[in-house]
Amino acid sequence: MLDPVSRVRRFNRAVTSAVGALDTSFLGRGRPLGAARVLNAVGHGRSEVGDIRDYLGLDSGLMSRLLRSLEDEGVIETTVHANDARRRIARLTPAGRREFNAYEAISNRQAEDFLARHTQRDALLAAMDLIASALGRDGTVLHDTDPRSDAARYCLGAYYAELAQRFKQGFDVKLSRDPEARDMIRPRGTFIVAMSDGLPLGCVGLKGSGGEQAEIKRLWVAPAARGLGLGRRLMDAAESAARELGIKVLRLDTNSALAEAGQLYRRTGWSEIPRFNDDPYPDLFFEKRL
């Protein structure tokens, strides 16, 4: 029986082999994985060299060498930023765009073939999300966004589906006190989504009315990201936004079926108060003075 460390190392070997990390010609396109990842980052809209370096976790020397090799190939060109000579901008050339599209097609086929190997597709994807969330924990970024955006809708849909499973009586959002979008957009409130390399992993809403009191709504963290401190990060971000908006008192409601939520609130200075609304789903009510 393999011990935990040996199992992790077995996994690492399997992944590096499957993705071709050791190949000198990644996916058969004539360049190693590092250069291919830089090309991919630029193709997906990252243009500032410093941002690409941080996103890929590269040091300055390696980033410079990879860019130089791609420039020599004629697939990337770099220019000085129009407003700051210390910053450089990378763009794909027409040849680079063709290479990017080729990588995308091959990578998509490879992913489809990989998923076809296993009969439990959803379980496999859930395991991959769990691992990617743990590995990418430090790269998870919180964004203020419109609660009607695709990322926000994705989070809210997953949140409502989970409530329907965990509440004894089920959950129907039409029966809940669902906040209006305008109440979770600045300057009344905000809606924050946690993103990890394109995948939404959590959300929280700050529902305001323009006064000094507001509510925290729709705190959700994807199962793959639980245990990584993301719930607390989202709550801290919502409280910071409330302070910026001049809000003095925050309230929230929850259901005792969501035990982990209640524990989080109690640990972070929230106090239980009497019921303050007629929503049929919550049975616990909290307040925090900022």
RAHUTA-V658639 format. One line per field, one symbol per residue. ss: DSSP state (A for helix, B for strand, O for the rest). psi: psi as a letter, one per 30 degrees, with the letter a starting at -180 (. if undefined). burial: I if it has 24 or more other C-alpha atoms within 12 Angstrom, else O. Layout:
ss = ???
psi = ???
burial = ???
This chain:
ss = OOOAAAAAAAAAAAAAAAAOOOOOOAAAOOOOAAAAAAAAAAAOOOOBAAAAAAAAOOOAAAAAAAAAAAAAAOOBBBBBBOOBBBBBBBBBOAAAAAAAAAAAAAAAAAAAAAAAOOOOAAAAAAAAAAAAAAAOAAAOBBBBOOOOOAAAAAAAAAAAAAAAAAOOOOOOAAAOOOOOAAAAOOOOOBBBBBBBOOBBBBBBBBBBOOOOBBBBBBBBBOAAAOOOOAAAAAAAAAAAAAAAOOOOBBBBBBOOOOAAAAAAAAAOOOBBOOOOOOOOOOOBBBBBBO
psi = kkleeeeeeeeeeeeeeefhffkfikgggglleeeeeeeeeefgfkekeeeeeeefhlleeeeeeeeeeeeefgfkkklkkefjffkkkklkleeeeeeeeeeeeeeeeeeeeeeffkfieeeeeeeeeeeeeeegefgkkkkklkfgleeeeeeeeeeeeeeeefkegakjffflikkkeffhkkgealkkkkkjhfkkfllkkjjlgfagklkklhkkkkefgkgggeeeeeeeeeeeeeeeggkfkkllllkffieeeeeeeefggkkkllkglgkfelgkklkkk.
burial = OOOOOOOOOOOOOOOOOOIOOOOOOIIOIOIOIIIIIIIIIIIOOIIIIIOIIOIIOOOOOOIOOIIOIIIOOOIIIIOOOOOOOOOIIIIIOOOIIOIIOOIOOOIOOOOOOOOOOOOOOOOOOOOOIIOOIOOIIOOIIIIIIIIIOOIIIIIIIIIIOIIOOOOOOOIOOOOOOIIOIOIIIIOIIIIIIIIIOOIIIIIIIIIIIOOOIIIIIIIIIIIIIOOIIIIIIIIIIIIOIIIOIIIOIIIIIIIOOIOOIIOIIOOOOIOOOOOOOOOOIIIIIIIIOI
